[in-house]
Amino acid sequence: MDPSFWDNRARGLGATDSAPVSTGGEENLLCLQNDRYHSEDIYLHEFAHGVANLGARYGISGWFQRLENQYKTAKQQGLWAHTYSMSSSAEYFAEGVQSFFNVNDYSATPNGIHGPISTRDKLRTYDPALYQLIEENPPSSYSFELLLIDLWQQDKKPESFIIENGLRRVMEALADYKSIKVEFFEYYYECMKQKHTEPYIIDPVNPYSNVLDETHFDWSAVASHAKKYLEKAHMKIAISGFCS
């Protein structure tokens, strides 16, 4: 693999099982003048791949197959013709997510990449089935981010660490999610502290909000997939913890 070629070819990559990190070029994230994709959010597009590949695929029963089926239906109906959306089910979803959040490029007539469906309102009317797939609520990435931050703080906030080691630490916590207790006391007044029933991840800006709410999502499915992921070869040799 030629790094210089890929640095120019792909200014963002979506997370996969083998490489569970989504990336985006700094010029797109910071809206710099040299961004070739200045009229759209490429990082959101790549993040959407991660949500589909590592989140909804495992966390929402039957979701991924419904995406595959809807992609085929949309293709048969001639939806999204002559756009990047029709290149695969993965791109169908990621392009839809961009439109859902009003950060897709626009072309009055399909130009092989983009077309006129570039906003949430247009998406809802044009392809309601895709809109519904996007609107379904997997566990928010916010809950995972807060868990990661808490575990990193427990491990004394190292400035650098091996990704696989940190990933194993997070996966072990998810596998035993019933024991998760995360609360950021430093952000609350003493009178605002609440008693919570395990498991919980309490929002730093709202001590009344548990973002690990079992009534809104089947976290046992997340735990099951975390346990399976821990059986992978690169996880077995990793050291559990945010360490080098």
N, C-alpha and C positions, 0 to 999 in steps of 0.2 A: 504494500500500500504506500503510495506516494503522499506524504503529508501535505506538501505544497499544492498538489492537485486537489485534494479533498478540502483544504482550507479555502480554496477558490470555488470549488464546485458546490459544496454544501455549507451554507451559512447557518445551518441548524439541523439537528438530528433528533428523532424521536426515541424515547426509551423502549427497550425490549427486555425480554427475560435475561439474555446474555449480557446486555449492557443497560442496566436499569437507571439511566440518567438521560434526561432530555437537555439539549443544548440549544443555544441561540447566539448569534453574532452580536457583539457589543454594540455595533453600529445600529442594529435594529432595536435593541432594548433601550438605547440612549437617544434614538432618533437623530443620529448624526447625519451630516450632509452627504457622506459617501455611501449611505445605505442604498443598495440597489432595489430593496423592497420597501421603499419609503412610504408607500401607500397602503401597506398591510402589516399585520403583526405576525411575523414568522415564528417568533418564539411561542406564541399561543398555539399556533398550528402544530409545532413539535411537541408541546406539552400535551396537546390533545391526543397525540399518538400514545404517549405514556399513560394517559387516563384510560384509553381504550385497551392497550396491550397489557397493562399491569394492574389496573383498577377495576373497571367495569367488567372486563373479561372474566375475572376471577371472583369479583365481589357481588355481581348481580346474576343470579341463575338464569341462563338462557339468553342473556343480553347479547353476547357476541354472535350467536347464531342468528338472532333477529336482525342484527346489523348486516350480516352476510345476505340474508334473505331480502332485506329491504333494498340493499344495493342492487341486487339482481332485478328486483321489481322496477326500481327507478330506471335502470338501464333499458329494460323492455318497454317501458312507457315513454322513453325518449327524454326523460328529465336530465338536466345538466349536460345535454349534448354539446360536444366540442369544448368541454372544459376539463380541467385537471381532476375535478371531482370523479369523473368516470374512469380514471386510470386504475383504481382499485377500491375495495371497500374501506381500506384504511384512509385513503385520501378523500373519499366521499365523506367520511366522518369528520376528518380534520378541517376540511374546507367548510363543512357545515358549521363547525364550532366557531370558526372565524366569523361567519355571517351572523351566527347567534349572538356574538358579542360585538357586532357592528365594527369589525376591524378587518374586513376583507377588501380586496381591490375590486374595482367596478369597471365593467365594459358594457356599453349599451347593447352590443351584439357579441355573442361568444367568440373569443379570439384564440381558442385552443387551450387557454389556461383559465381565464376568468369570464364571467358573464354578468348579467344584470342583477342576480340574486345575491346581494352583498350586505343585507341588513336583517335583523331579527324579524321585523314585521313581514318582509318579503319571504323569508324562509318559512315562517309559520303558514303562510298562504300557499306557497309554491310546493313545498314538500313537508306536509304536516307529520308524516311518519318519521322522517329524519328529525324533525323538530322535537318530537316526543322522546326519541332515543337520547337526544342531547339533554333534554330537560330532566330526565330521570336522575334521581339524586343518589349517586354513590357516596361513600363517606368522603367528606370534604378533605382535600389535601391539607387543609389547615390543621386538622387533628393530627395527621402524621408529622407535620412540621413541628407542632408543639411537643409531641412525644420525642422527636429527635433532639430538639433543643434541651428538653429536660434531661435526657440521657447524656447528652454532651456536657451539660453542666455538672451532672453527677460524676463524670469522669474528669473533672477539673478543667474543663474548657480548653483542651489542647488546640493550638493554632494550626496544627497539621496532623493528619491521620490517614491511614490506609482505608480507602473506601470500603473494601470487603469486610474489614474488621468492624467498622461502624455499622455497616449494613447487617452484619450478623447480630450485633447488639440490638438493633431495632427489630429484626425479625424474631428474636427470642422473646422480646417484650410482647410483640403482637401474638405470638403463638400462645402466650400465657396472658391474654388480654384481660381476663377476669381480675388479675392482680394489679392492673395499671391504676396508679394514683398520681396524678400530676396536677399540681396547683402552684401558681406563681404568687406566693404571699407578698412578695416585695412590692407588688403593684396595687395592693388593696389596703384600705384603712382597716384597722383592727375590727371595727364594728361591722364591716362588710363580709367578714369571713363566714362561710357557711359550712354546715355538716353535709357531706355528700355520701351517697351509697356507691360502693365500688361496682364496676370500674368507673373511673372518671378522668377526664382531661378538661380542666376548667379554663375557660377563655381568660387570658390575662387582662382584657379590657372589660370583662363582665363576669364577676364572681358568681353570678346566678346561672350561668350558661355552661352546661356540660356538653362539649362537642363530641364526646364519645357516648352518645345517647343510643342505647340498645333498642329503644322503641322505634327508631327511624331507620335502622339498618341492621342486617344480620352480621354482626361482628364475628360470630363463630365461623362463618365462611372465610373471613380474612385470616382468622387463626389457623384454619385448616390449610390454607394455601401457604401461610408462613411456615408451617411445619414441613410441608413438602419442599419448599424452597431451601430450607435448612439442610435437606438431604442432598442437595447438589454438591458436586465435588469441591468447587471453589469455596463453598460455605463451610464444609467440614474441616478444611485446613486453615480457615480464618480464625483469628483470635477475637473473642467477643469483647468489644470495647473500642472507644475512640482513642486508638493508640497507633503509633508508627510501627 
